[in-house]
């Protein structure tokens, strides 16, 4: 995970196009999942040669993040999640714009409703109890995925 990551990218990819800075600070939580091996150990991500994050998560409690979506689209972030204090919304990049989705493409078994549920639980449970529940869910998903792959391989 890269948080408050400084990413270097060509100036023409920034918004507005007249901006000359070649550094972009992403204030959301940036996650490399599919492309983690390509950026592992790097202190600085150069988007001219490195892939964009697979997922950006924005928390919109104090200021809206929707104005950042065009920047994320220009650099090619495939999925953005946005939490507004009430619910998690998921968006996938499709033909240069983000469209609302109910199911994550990065974590196919995770819906926006379930992500919202996990966030709500995090405010009511002790952190260790909450983390154990999330891990149990993730392990169960992984087991289900492995069983499905074994059945289709036979």
Phi, psi and omega per residue, in radians:
X1 nan 2.385 3.031
X2 -2.033 2.092 3.110
X3 -2.044 2.475 -3.051
X4 0.845 0.823 -3.051
X5 -1.442 2.416 3.028
X6 -1.614 2.123 -3.135
X7 -2.067 2.426 3.129
X8 -1.760 2.272 3.105
X9 -2.575 2.791 3.108
X10 -1.024 2.431 -3.068
X11 -1.008 -0.560 -3.092
X12 -1.188 -0.231 3.112
X13 -1.527 -0.159 -3.136
X14 -1.437 2.819 3.084
X15 -2.028 2.282 -0.082
X16 -1.318 2.839 -3.066
X17 -1.028 -0.422 -3.110
X18 -1.347 -0.165 -3.140
X19 -1.094 2.385 -3.084
X20 -1.815 -0.251 3.136
X21 -1.108 2.467 3.091
X22 -1.868 0.230 3.102
X23 -2.027 2.376 3.141
X24 -2.214 2.193 3.076
X25 -1.743 2.049 3.087
X26 -1.611 2.045 -3.076
X27 -1.559 -0.177 3.042
X28 -1.384 2.990 3.067
X29 -1.411 2.139 -3.104
X30 -1.836 2.273 -3.090
X31 -2.149 2.325 2.987
X32 -1.847 2.086 -3.113
X33 -2.047 -1.215 3.087
X34 -1.149 -0.596 -3.084
X35 -1.781 0.290 -3.068
X36 -1.004 -0.727 -3.102
X37 -1.099 -0.491 -3.101
X38 -1.344 -0.326 -3.118
X39 -2.117 0.012 -3.097
X40 -0.963 2.265 3.088
X41 1.461 -0.064 -3.133
X42 -1.450 2.394 3.066
X43 -1.477 -0.483 -3.108
X44 -2.316 2.359 3.120
X45 -1.740 2.178 3.095
X46 -1.834 1.824 -3.060
X47 -1.233 -0.100 3.013
X48 -1.305 -0.427 3.141
X49 -2.194 -0.461 -3.126
X50 -1.669 2.685 3.098
X51 -1.283 2.757 3.041
X52 -1.257 2.896 3.051
X53 -1.016 2.618 3.082
X54 -1.313 -0.463 -3.063
X55 -2.628 2.383 2.986
X56 -2.125 2.340 3.084
X57 -2.006 2.165 3.130
X58 -1.946 2.353 3.055
X59 -1.859 2.013 -3.035
X60 -1.800 0.838 -3.137
X61 -1.382 -0.764 -3.071
X62 -1.816 -0.482 3.122
X63 -2.604 2.493 -3.090
X64 -1.257 2.580 -3.130
X65 -1.854 -0.072 -3.068
X66 -0.993 -0.524 3.119
X67 -1.214 -0.268 3.098
X68 -1.489 -0.281 -3.068
X69 -0.999 -0.720 3.100
X70 -1.072 -0.580 3.098
X71 -1.176 -0.823 3.115
X72 -1.042 -0.674 3.128
X73 -1.147 -0.733 -3.127
X74 -1.114 -0.575 3.129
X75 -1.576 -0.111 3.000
X76 1.540 0.489 3.067
X77 -1.187 2.057 -3.040
X78 -1.174 -0.502 -3.068
X79 -2.545 2.410 3.088
X80 -2.251 2.325 3.011
X81 -1.898 2.509 -3.104
X82 -2.337 2.115 3.104
X83 -1.934 2.180 -3.077
X84 -1.836 0.244 -3.117
X85 1.690 -0.261 3.119
X86 -2.099 -0.745 -3.082
X87 -2.591 2.694 3.071
X88 -1.618 2.277 3.038
X89 -2.008 2.484 -3.138
X90 -2.051 2.464 -3.122
X91 -2.343 2.422 3.095
X92 -2.038 2.519 3.121
X93 -1.335 2.166 3.130
X94 -2.449 2.061 -3.117
X95 0.836 0.832 3.023
X96 1.475 -0.027 3.137
X97 -2.350 2.757 3.122
X98 -1.597 2.340 3.077
X99 -2.048 2.515 3.138
X100 -1.178 2.354 3.082
X101 -2.249 2.682 3.106
X102 -1.623 -0.460 -3.068
X103 -2.110 2.350 3.126
X104 -1.153 2.476 3.004
X105 -1.539 -0.411 3.124
X106 -1.364 -0.726 3.070
X107 -2.135 1.466 -2.950
X108 -0.962 -0.418 -3.124
X109 -1.603 0.055 -3.106
X110 -1.840 2.105 3.082
X111 -1.702 2.871 3.087
X112 -1.130 -0.607 3.112
X113 -1.129 -0.738 3.134
X114 -1.197 -0.695 3.089
X115 -1.071 -0.723 3.089
X116 -1.090 -0.752 3.111
X117 -1.036 -0.814 3.113
X118 -1.036 -0.730 3.135
X119 -1.141 -0.716 3.098
X120 -1.093 -0.763 3.117
X121 -1.070 -0.599 -3.086
X122 -1.099 -0.409 3.130
X123 -1.541 -0.225 -3.061
X124 -1.891 -0.397 -3.061
X125 -1.842 2.762 2.969
X126 -1.093 2.542 -3.040
X127 -1.031 -0.641 3.139
X128 -1.193 -0.666 3.098
X129 -1.155 -0.781 3.141
X130 -1.086 -0.819 -3.131
X131 -1.076 -0.688 3.103
X132 -1.073 -0.743 3.127
X133 -1.103 -0.771 3.139
X134 -1.124 -0.748 3.117
X135 -1.110 -0.716 3.105
X136 -1.067 -0.749 3.104
X137 -1.066 -0.814 -3.119
X138 -1.087 -0.736 3.114
X139 -1.112 -0.726 3.113
X140 -1.088 -0.668 3.117
X141 -1.154 -0.703 -3.138
X142 -1.138 -0.734 3.112
X143 -1.092 -0.773 3.119
X144 -1.062 -0.737 3.136
X145 -1.111 -0.738 3.125
X146 -1.125 -0.745 3.124
X147 -1.108 -0.701 3.129
X148 -1.109 -0.746 -3.141
X149 -1.129 -0.684 3.121
X150 -1.122 -0.733 -3.140
X151 -1.124 -0.710 -3.109
X152 -1.303 -0.372 3.134
X153 -1.354 -0.376 -3.092
X154 -1.525 nan nan
